[in-house]
Amino acid sequence: MGRKFFVGGNWKCNGTGEEVKKIVTTLNEAEVPSEDVVEVVVSPPFVFLPLVKSLLRSDFHVSAQNCWVRKGGAFTGEVSAEMLVNLGIPWVILGHSERRALLNESNEFVGDKVAYALSQGLKVIACVGETLEQRESGSTVAVVAAQTKAIADKVSNWENVVLAYEPVWAIGTGKVATPVQAQEVHVELRKWLHNNVGAEVAASTRIIYGGSVNGANCKELATQPDLDGFLVGGASLKLEFIDIIKSATVKKNH
Ligand SMILES: O=C(CO)COP(=O)(O)O
């Protein structure tokens, strides 16, 4: 079963209105493989979502970087899944390691968020990944399995989920996982899905890699059979994001 290559750009907490418009103009002018080959999703900060949605080419899609865990209401500072749906935003990133680490989002909380966002009709990029300490102590697989289990416990339909493996030690550090390291964990995640959710979900769910992906390292990573795309941070604000989108063709021809 074909898993369409997926390239997400997580802009994190960056950009002014002018900078955002510039990035969108660059993306709009880029020649990239068609939507049949690659699904491209960019994720600006909340405040720029309407602007980006209104300007962005129609074959690229928009994602939020977070949303509230349940129905909106008296939750100062939060943005609900319903609001994203109301704005026509199809995607949301949930469980990013920066939120897990800095805002104490637990595995269970992330699982609840993923389930609620899906129930409202959003598609979810759900992030998992180990810290350097966890990798060095040999617990990488146990950590990502526990994070994935907390999602699987709450979610029965995986059709609208993309799983992003983002080792914390590779995020924003310039220290990219080697293709072999990434492939190893992607295989383990797929195995986990196979054994705990089902063969079909394991075969069809896209598992993408994030952590210091750039225009230079994306092609080799893309050749790995269980790597179905990327979630890109820093490089998604730069011209090289277009090269990363183009690495979808490496996959297609591999
Ligand atoms: O966190 C990331 C994407 O969500 C990765 O960030 P970098 O590409 O900047 O390492």
The ligand as an ORCA input file, in Angstrom:
! r2SCAN-3c Opt
* xyz 0 1
  O      11.474     19.999     15.804
  C      11.616     19.864     14.615
  C      10.450     19.810     13.719
  O       9.265     19.705     14.434
  C      12.963     19.767     14.007
  O      13.614     20.969     14.177
  P      15.001     21.232     13.395
  O      14.772     20.801     11.973
  O      15.243     22.697     13.533
  O      16.020     20.372     14.073
*
